[in-house]
Amino acid sequence: MKSLAPHDRPHEKLDRLGPAGLGDNELLAVILVHGFRAASAIDVANDVLDTVRGVQGLTRQPQVDLRRLKGIGVAKASQILTAVEPGRRTLVRAPERREQLGAPPDICFRGTGPGRSSSSAPCSWTPSTGF
């Protein structure tokens, strides 16, 4: 990483551009933190992504297979998989069902709260006056 200009280093880019401004290899390098003597975190990230065929491959990669890669031990494999898991779960879980609200008069019967009636009587909403 020291060979990269300071503004091109993953942590500095993350601070400046946010996560959307980083490439997949840079995001993984941030997770890895360090490489090893002969390779930077970017080098290790590139090797990992090449081996698993991109970020999507990380969601299907067993920890034992990641640990076979140079520079990836138990701790780094665990870091990678736990960083990827929330995103994987987001993609595979069905979204929570949320109650659909109908027309404004229907909303008045939903209970108390801001803009809601506390009684079961219909509210006085009309298209011309609002609530």
C-alpha positions as a Markdown table, in Angstrom:
| # | Residue | x | y | z |
|---|---|---|---|---|
| 1 | Met | 0.0 | 0.0 | 0.0 |
| 2 | Lys | 2.9 | 2.3 | 0.6 |
| 3 | Ser | 3.6 | 2.2 | -3.1 |
| 4 | Leu | 0.2 | 3.8 | -3.7 |
| 5 | Ala | -0.2 | 7.6 | -3.6 |
| 6 | Pro | -1.9 | 8.5 | -0.3 |
| 7 | His | -5.1 | 9.7 | -2.0 |
| 8 | Asp | -5.3 | 6.3 | -3.8 |
| 9 | Arg | -5.1 | 4.1 | -0.7 |
| 10 | Pro | -8.3 | 2.3 | 0.1 |
| 11 | His | -8.9 | 3.8 | 3.6 |
| 12 | Glu | -8.2 | 7.3 | 2.4 |
| 13 | Lys | -10.5 | 6.8 | -0.6 |
| 14 | Leu | -13.2 | 5.4 | 1.6 |
| 15 | Asp | -13.0 | 8.6 | 3.8 |
| 16 | Arg | -13.1 | 10.8 | 0.7 |
| 17 | Leu | -15.6 | 9.0 | -1.5 |
| 18 | Gly | -17.6 | 6.6 | 0.7 |
| 19 | Pro | -17.9 | 2.9 | 0.1 |
| 20 | Ala | -19.7 | 3.4 | -3.3 |
| 21 | Gly | -16.5 | 5.1 | -4.6 |
| 22 | Leu | -14.3 | 2.1 | -4.1 |
| 23 | Gly | -13.8 | -0.9 | -6.3 |
| 24 | Asp | -14.5 | -4.4 | -5.1 |
| 25 | Asn | -10.8 | -5.0 | -4.6 |
| 26 | Glu | -10.5 | -1.9 | -2.5 |
| 27 | Leu | -13.5 | -2.7 | -0.4 |
| 28 | Leu | -12.0 | -6.2 | 0.3 |
| 29 | Ala | -8.6 | -4.6 | 1.1 |
| 30 | Val | -10.2 | -2.4 | 3.7 |
| 31 | Ile | -11.7 | -5.5 | 5.3 |
| 32 | Leu | -8.4 | -7.3 | 5.2 |
| 33 | Val | -6.5 | -4.4 | 6.6 |
| 34 | His | -3.0 | -5.9 | 5.9 |
| 35 | Gly | -1.5 | -8.1 | 3.4 |
| 36 | Phe | 1.7 | -10.1 | 4.2 |
| 37 | Arg | 5.4 | -9.5 | 3.7 |
| 38 | Ala | 5.4 | -9.9 | -0.1 |
| 39 | Ala | 1.9 | -8.6 | -0.9 |
| 40 | Ser | -0.3 | -5.7 | 0.0 |
| 41 | Ala | -3.9 | -5.9 | 1.1 |
| 42 | Ile | -4.8 | -4.8 | -2.4 |
| 43 | Asp | -2.7 | -7.7 | -3.9 |
| 44 | Val | -4.3 | -10.2 | -1.6 |
| 45 | Ala | -7.8 | -8.8 | -2.4 |
| 46 | Asn | -7.1 | -9.1 | -6.1 |
| 47 | Asp | -6.0 | -12.7 | -5.7 |
| 48 | Val | -9.0 | -13.6 | -3.6 |
| 49 | Leu | -11.4 | -12.0 | -6.1 |
| 50 | Asp | -9.7 | -13.7 | -9.1 |
| 51 | Thr | -9.9 | -17.1 | -7.3 |
| 52 | Val | -13.6 | -16.8 | -6.3 |
| 53 | Arg | -14.6 | -15.0 | -9.6 |
| 54 | Gly | -15.7 | -11.7 | -8.1 |
| 55 | Val | -17.6 | -10.5 | -5.1 |
| 56 | Gln | -20.5 | -12.8 | -5.7 |
| 57 | Gly | -18.2 | -15.7 | -5.4 |
| 58 | Leu | -17.5 | -14.7 | -1.8 |
| 59 | Thr | -21.1 | -15.5 | -0.9 |
| 60 | Arg | -20.6 | -19.1 | -1.9 |
| 61 | Gln | -17.1 | -19.7 | -0.6 |
| 62 | Pro | -16.5 | -21.9 | 2.4 |
| 63 | Gln | -14.0 | -20.6 | 4.9 |
| 64 | Val | -11.7 | -23.6 | 4.4 |
| 65 | Asp | -11.3 | -22.7 | 0.7 |
| 66 | Leu | -10.5 | -19.1 | 1.5 |
| 67 | Arg | -7.8 | -20.2 | 3.9 |
| 68 | Arg | -6.0 | -22.1 | 1.1 |
| 69 | Leu | -5.1 | -18.7 | -0.5 |
| 70 | Lys | -1.8 | -17.1 | 0.3 |
| 71 | Gly | -2.2 | -14.4 | 2.9 |
| 72 | Ile | -5.6 | -15.7 | 4.2 |
| 73 | Gly | -5.7 | -17.5 | 7.5 |
| 74 | Val | -8.5 | -18.3 | 9.9 |
| 75 | Ala | -8.9 | -14.6 | 11.0 |
| 76 | Lys | -8.9 | -13.1 | 7.6 |
| 77 | Ala | -11.3 | -15.7 | 6.2 |
| 78 | Ser | -13.6 | -15.0 | 9.1 |
| 79 | Gln | -13.4 | -11.3 | 8.5 |
| 80 | Ile | -14.2 | -11.7 | 4.8 |
| 81 | Leu | -17.2 | -14.0 | 5.4 |
| 82 | Thr | -18.7 | -12.1 | 8.2 |
| 83 | Ala | -18.4 | -8.8 | 6.2 |
| 84 | Val | -20.2 | -10.4 | 3.2 |
| 85 | Glu | -22.9 | -12.2 | 5.2 |
| 86 | Pro | -25.2 | -9.2 | 5.9 |
| 87 | Gly | -25.4 | -8.4 | 2.2 |
| 88 | Arg | -26.0 | -12.0 | 1.3 |
| 89 | Arg | -28.8 | -12.2 | 3.9 |
| 90 | Thr | -30.3 | -9.0 | 2.5 |
| 91 | Leu | -30.5 | -10.5 | -0.9 |
| 92 | Val | -31.9 | -13.9 | 0.0 |
| 93 | Arg | -34.5 | -12.9 | 2.6 |
| 94 | Ala | -38.0 | -11.9 | 1.5 |
| 95 | Pro | -38.8 | -8.3 | 2.4 |
| 96 | Glu | -41.0 | -7.8 | 5.4 |
| 97 | Arg | -44.6 | -7.4 | 4.6 |
| 98 | Arg | -45.8 | -4.0 | 5.4 |
| 99 | Glu | -49.4 | -3.0 | 5.8 |
| 100 | Gln | -50.7 | -1.2 | 2.7 |
| 101 | Leu | -52.6 | 2.0 | 3.4 |
| 102 | Gly | -55.5 | 2.8 | 1.2 |
| 103 | Ala | -57.2 | 6.1 | 0.6 |
| 104 | Pro | -56.8 | 8.9 | 3.3 |
| 105 | Pro | -60.2 | 8.1 | 4.9 |
| 106 | Asp | -59.0 | 4.5 | 5.5 |
| 107 | Ile | -55.9 | 5.8 | 7.3 |
| 108 | Cys | -58.1 | 7.4 | 10.0 |
| 109 | Phe | -59.2 | 4.0 | 11.3 |
| 110 | Arg | -55.6 | 2.7 | 11.8 |
| 111 | Gly | -55.3 | 3.8 | 15.5 |
| 112 | Thr | -53.7 | 6.8 | 17.2 |
| 113 | Gly | -50.7 | 8.7 | 16.2 |
| 114 | Pro | -49.8 | 11.8 | 14.3 |
| 115 | Gly | -52.6 | 12.6 | 11.9 |
| 116 | Arg | -54.7 | 9.7 | 13.1 |
| 117 | Ser | -58.0 | 9.6 | 14.8 |
| 118 | Ser | -58.2 | 8.1 | 18.3 |
| 119 | Ser | -61.8 | 7.0 | 17.9 |
| 120 | Ser | -63.3 | 4.5 | 15.6 |
| 121 | Ala | -65.4 | 7.3 | 14.0 |
| 122 | Pro | -64.4 | 8.3 | 10.5 |
| 123 | Cys | -62.3 | 11.4 | 10.3 |
| 124 | Ser | -63.4 | 14.5 | 8.5 |
| 125 | Trp | -61.1 | 14.1 | 5.4 |
| 126 | Thr | -62.4 | 15.4 | 2.1 |
| 127 | Pro | -60.5 | 15.8 | -1.1 |
| 128 | Ser | -60.9 | 19.5 | -1.0 |
| 129 | Thr | -60.0 | 20.2 | 2.7 |
| 130 | Gly | -57.6 | 17.4 | 3.6 |
| 131 | Phe | -57.8 | 16.4 | 7.3 |
